[in-house]
Structure formats: C-alpha cells, structure tokens
Amino acid sequence: MDVEELYKYAYIKRPLNEVYPDPSLVPPEFIMEWFKDSFDYKRTHSDEELMQFISLKPEEILKWLEEALIFTWEAKRSFYPQFTN
C-alpha cells in the first residue's frame, strides 16, 4: 500500500465535503458520509420541524425511513452507477 492509499483511509477531522470538493473524488465507501457532511448537517432545523419528528408514530417513522432509503439508493446510483449492478 503506497502513501496515497494510506491517506485515502486516514481518519479525517474535517468534513468530507471540505476534503473532497467533488463527489467523484470521494472513495466509494465514504460517499454517504460525504453526502451527510454536504447537506443535512449544514441545514438549519427550526424548532417546529424538530418537534414534528418527536411526535411521529411508529408507522410514520417507518414511512420516513422507506423514503430515505429510496433517496439514498437513487443518490448513490446517480453518482456511482457501477455499484447498482
């Protein structure tokens, strides 16, 4: 394993979207972390939005998880089509 490979797997303290500005540069096993760092954690959540999720019923949580799964699959497929075969 060369030095470049070691850096690729080194622990990173900065958000991945700062380390890899373009998703095509991200190692495939870290792509979901890159998406998390790029989008959800930077968005501000209102108090009303947070309270809405606290009061969800189990059926609503499952529906939300199913929708998140579909979104995740489509995002991964659009950036890395070789992993959908």
C-alpha positions in Angstrom: 0.0 0.0 0.0 1.5 3.3 -1.0 1.3 6.6 0.9 -1.6 7.9 -1.2 -3.7 4.8 -0.3 -2.9 5.4 3.4 -4.1 9.0 3.2 -7.3 7.8 1.5 -8.2 5.8 4.6 -6.8 8.0 7.3 -9.1 9.4 9.9 -10.3 12.9 8.8 -11.3 15.5 11.3 -12.6 18.0 8.7 -16.0 17.4 7.0 -15.5 15.2 3.9 -17.1 17.8 1.6 -14.2 20.1 2.5 -11.6 17.4 1.9 -13.2 16.3 -1.4 -14.9 19.2 -3.1 -16.4 17.0 -5.8 -18.3 13.7 -5.1 -16.5 11.9 -7.9 -13.2 12.2 -5.9 -14.7 10.5 -2.8 -13.7 6.9 -2.2 -16.9 4.8 -2.8 -17.1 3.6 0.8 -17.2 7.1 2.1 -19.8 8.6 -0.3 -22.7 8.5 2.2 -20.6 10.3 4.8 -19.8 12.9 2.1 -23.5 13.4 1.5 -24.2 13.8 5.2 -21.4 16.4 5.6 -22.5 18.2 2.4 -26.2 18.5 3.1 -28.1 17.6 6.2 -25.7 18.7 8.9 -25.3 22.2 7.4 -29.1 22.8 7.1 -30.7 24.7 10.0 -33.7 23.0 11.6 -36.5 25.1 13.0 -37.9 24.2 16.4 -41.3 23.4 14.8 -39.6 21.0 12.4 -37.8 19.2 15.2 -41.0 18.9 17.3 -42.7 17.4 14.3 -40.3 14.4 14.3 -40.5 13.9 18.1 -44.3 13.3 17.8 -44.2 10.8 14.9 -46.0 7.5 15.3 -44.1 4.2 14.5 -45.9 3.9 11.2 -44.8 7.4 10.2 -41.2 6.7 11.2 -41.2 3.6 9.0 -42.6 5.5 6.1 -40.0 8.2 6.5 -37.2 5.5 6.6 -38.6 3.9 3.4 -38.5 7.3 1.7 -35.0 8.0 3.0 -33.9 4.6 1.7 -35.2 5.4 -1.8 -33.5 8.8 -1.8 -30.2 7.2 -0.7 -30.3 4.5 -3.3 -31.1 7.0 -6.1 -28.3 9.3 -5.0 -25.8 6.5 -4.8 -26.9 5.2 -8.2 -26.6 8.6 -9.9 -23.0 9.1 -8.6 -21.8 5.5 -8.8 -23.7 3.5 -11.4 -21.2 0.7 -11.2 -22.5 -0.2 -7.6 -26.0 -0.8 -8.8 -25.3 -4.0 -10.8 
